[in-house]
């Protein structure tokens, strides 16, 4: 069997850091994928640089760590990078610290938006006093919030619409159902704005977009004291061609596709361009 670990033993000298997707790569729902705990334990023992990347933008890293523990994988909160964490760098670069943003839904407990230095508003009566819109996840009044965001952006199309999780939908339930993600809501709002003659492009922070990767590269250098970290010396391991692989390839990061999640061997063979992984693995170990 073509496993990541067998490849890793022969090629680790060429890699300075590893990035892992979570669901479909290390765990599957509430089930630990074979070898995930052993592999991470070995990396820790060697102080080898790695992070786990997730488009789950509405759970804090502490909450996410707890969810993974239920699947049998014990990961420290500071080993996880959420797409919402890229808000910190984005608000810094764009001089948005201290600005008030209207937040649709949940962005973790504690709230990632507040952690990134934004003032959070959820009062529909105050939306026109805000400097932009942030779309989270979870249970909230979609009708009132989407309508309010639509009208806000009609009036202020140049103000940012920030979407930590670009995913349009995600697996939900035992019978193959799907939930609608923040990215899906953002694209719905933008399609209506386009009909009204307003061109609004969301700022996506999660995979496959660059913000989460660039933020993680910054964290790797800071945490592990790495002076130079060329993208080609970093490897992303994940199960999605459209998220993990595309994002890595667009930045020049090595890409390894795991056939333990949503992508089949046939789909991997047919992938082309930036969707084509550098390596394909049947299992971790």
C-alpha positions in Angstrom: 0.0 0.0 0.0 1.2 3.5 -0.9 1.2 5.3 2.5 2.3 8.7 3.5 4.6 7.4 6.2 6.6 5.2 3.8 7.1 8.2 1.5 7.9 10.4 4.5 10.7 8.1 5.7 12.5 8.5 2.4 11.8 12.2 1.7 11.6 14.0 5.1 15.0 15.7 4.6 13.4 17.7 1.8 10.5 19.0 3.9 10.8 21.8 6.5 7.1 21.8 7.7 3.9 19.8 7.3 0.3 21.1 7.1 -2.6 18.7 7.7 -6.2 18.9 6.8 -8.3 17.4 9.6 -11.6 15.7 8.5 -10.9 13.0 5.9 -7.2 13.1 6.6 -6.7 12.6 10.4 -10.2 11.8 11.5 -13.4 10.8 9.7 -16.4 12.1 11.7 -15.9 10.7 15.2 -13.5 8.0 14.0 -9.7 8.2 14.2 -8.0 7.4 10.9 -5.3 4.7 11.3 -1.9 6.1 12.3 -2.9 9.7 12.8 -2.1 9.7 16.5 1.2 7.8 16.0 2.3 10.2 13.2 1.6 13.4 15.2 3.2 12.0 18.3 6.4 11.2 16.3 6.4 14.8 14.9 6.1 16.3 18.3 8.9 14.1 19.7 11.2 15.4 17.0 10.0 19.0 17.4 9.2 18.9 13.7 7.1 21.9 12.5 3.5 21.2 11.7 0.0 22.6 12.0 -3.5 21.4 11.4 -5.6 23.6 9.1 -9.3 23.8 9.2 -12.1 25.7 7.4 -14.2 25.4 10.6 -14.4 29.0 11.4 -17.0 28.9 14.1 -15.2 26.8 16.7 -12.3 28.2 18.7 -9.2 26.1 18.6 -10.0 25.0 22.2 -13.5 23.9 21.0 -12.0 22.2 17.9 -9.4 20.4 20.1 -12.3 19.0 22.3 -14.2 17.8 19.2 -11.2 16.0 17.9 -10.5 14.4 21.3 -14.0 12.7 21.0 -12.6 11.0 17.9 -9.6 9.8 19.8 -7.1 12.3 18.5 -5.6 14.5 21.1 -4.3 17.8 19.7 -3.3 20.9 21.5 -5.3 24.1 20.6 -2.1 25.8 19.6 -1.5 23.1 17.0 -4.6 24.1 15.1 -5.1 27.0 12.6 -8.7 28.0 11.9 -9.6 30.0 8.8 -11.0 32.6 11.1 -7.5 33.1 12.7 -6.4 34.8 9.4 -8.7 37.7 10.4 -5.9 38.9 12.7 -3.4 39.5 9.9 -6.1 40.7 7.5 -7.4 43.4 9.9 -3.8 44.5 10.7 -2.8 44.8 7.0 -6.0 46.7 6.1 -6.0 49.0 9.1 -9.3 47.6 10.4 -8.4 47.1 14.1 -11.0 48.7 16.3 -13.6 49.0 13.5 -17.1 47.7 14.0 -18.3 44.8 11.8 -21.7 43.3 11.6 -21.3 39.6 12.3 -23.8 37.0 10.9 -23.9 33.9 13.0 -21.2 32.4 15.2 -17.4 32.9 15.0 -16.3 30.7 17.9 -16.2 31.1 21.7 -14.2 33.2 22.3 -15.2 35.1 19.2 -12.5 35.2 16.5 -13.6 38.7 15.4 -13.0 40.2 18.8 -9.7 38.3 19.1 -8.7 39.9 15.8 -9.4 43.4 17.3 -12.8 44.1 15.7 -15.8 45.5 17.5 -18.7 43.1 17.0 -22.2 44.2 16.2 -25.2 41.8 15.9 -27.9 44.5 16.3 -29.7 44.8 13.0 -30.7 48.4 13.9 -27.0 49.4 14.0 -25.8 47.7 10.8 -25.5 50.9 8.8 -23.0 52.1 11.4 -20.7 49.2 10.6 -17.5 49.2 8.5 -18.2 45.8 6.9 -19.9 42.4 7.2 -18.5 39.1 8.6 -20.3 35.9 7.8 -20.0 33.1 10.4 -21.8 29.8 10.8 -24.3 28.1 13.2 -27.9 28.8 14.0 -29.2 32.3 13.5 -32.0 34.1 11.7 -30.9 33.8 8.1 -33.8 35.7 6.7 -33.3 38.9 8.7 -29.5 38.8 8.5 -29.1 38.0 4.8 -31.7 40.7 4.0 -29.9 43.2 6.2 -26.5 42.4 4.7 -27.9 42.6 1.2 -29.3 46.1 1.8 -26.1 47.2 3.6 -23.9 46.2 0.6 -26.4 47.8 -1.8 -25.7 51.1 0.0 -22.0 50.5 0.7 -20.7 48.1 -2.0 -17.1 49.1 -1.3 -17.1 48.0 2.3 -15.6 44.5 2.9 -17.6 41.3 3.0 -15.3 38.9 4.9 -16.0 35.2 4.8 -13.6 33.0 6.9 -15.1 29.7 5.6 -15.4 29.7 1.7 -17.2 26.3 1.6 -20.6 26.4 0.0 -21.8 23.3 1.9 -20.6 20.6 4.2 -21.6 17.0 5.2 -24.3 17.0 7.9 -26.3 14.1 9.4 -26.2 10.4 8.9 -28.3 10.2 5.7 -26.1 12.1 3.3 -27.6 15.5 4.1 -25.6 18.7 3.7 -25.6 22.0 5.6 -25.2 25.3 3.8 -21.8 27.0 4.6 -20.8 30.6 5.0 -19.4 30.6 1.4 -22.7 29.6 0.0 -24.5 32.4 1.9 -21.9 34.9 0.7 -22.3 33.9 -3.0 -26.1 34.0 -2.7 -25.9 37.6 -1.4 -23.4 38.6 -4.1 -25.5 37.0 -6.9 -28.4 39.2 -5.8 -26.2 42.3 -5.6 -25.0 41.5 -9.2 -28.6 41.5 -10.3 -29.0 44.9 -8.7 -25.9 46.2 -10.6 -23.5 46.0 -7.7 -20.2 44.1 -8.0 -19.1 42.8 -4.6 -16.3 40.3 -4.2 -16.1 38.5 -0.9 -12.8 38.2 0.9 -12.4 34.5 1.6 -9.9 33.5 4.3 -9.9 29.7 4.3 -8.7 27.0 2.0 -8.1 27.1 -1.0 -7.6 30.9 -0.7 -4.1 32.2 0.3 -4.9 34.0 3.6 -4.9 30.9 5.8 -1.8 29.5 4.2 0.2 32.7 4.4 -0.9 33.2 8.0 0.2 29.6 8.8 3.6 30.2 7.2 4.0 33.2 9.4 3.1 31.1 12.5 5.5 28.4 11.5 8.4 30.8 11.3 7.5 32.5 14.6 6.8 29.3 16.6 9.7 27.2 15.4 12.2 29.9 14.9 12.6 29.3 11.1 14.4 32.0 9.3 13.7 31.0 5.7 10.8 28.9 4.7 10.3 28.5 1.0 6.9 27.3 0.0 8.4 24.4 -1.9 9.8 23.1 1.4 6.3 22.9 2.9 3.8 20.0 2.3 0.1 20.1 2.6 -1.7 16.8 3.2 -5.5 16.7 2.7 -8.4 14.8 1.1 -9.9 17.6 -1.1 -8.8 18.5 -4.6 -10.8 21.7 -4.5 -9.6 22.9 -1.1 -6.3 21.4 0.2 -4.7 20.5 -3.1 -5.8 23.6 -5.1 -4.7 26.0 -2.3 -1.3 24.4 -1.9 -0.6 24.2 -5.6 -1.5 27.9 -6.2 1.1 28.9 -3.6 3.8 26.5 -4.7 3.4 24.3 -1.6 3.9 20.6 -2.1 0.5 18.8 -2.2 -0.3 15.3 -1.0 -3.8 13.9 -1.6 -5.1 11.4 0.9 -7.6 8.9 -0.5 -9.1 8.5 3.0 -11.8 11.1 2.5 -14.0 12.7 -0.2 -11.7 12.1 -3.2 -11.5 8.8 -5.1 -8.5 7.4 -7.0 -10.3 7.9 -10.3 -10.9 11.6 -9.5 -7.3 12.0 -8.6 -6.2 10.4 -11.9 -8.4 12.8 -13.8 -7.4 15.9 -12.0 -5.4 18.5 -14.0 -3.7 21.9 -13.6 -3.7 23.2 -10.0 -6.1 20.5 -9.0 -3.6 17.7 -9.6 -1.7 16.6 -6.5 2.0 16.2 -6.4 1.6 12.9 -4.5 -1.3 10.5 -3.8 -1.5 8.3 -0.7 -3.9 5.5 0.2 -3.4 5.8 3.9 -1.3 7.7 6.5 0.6 4.6 7.8 
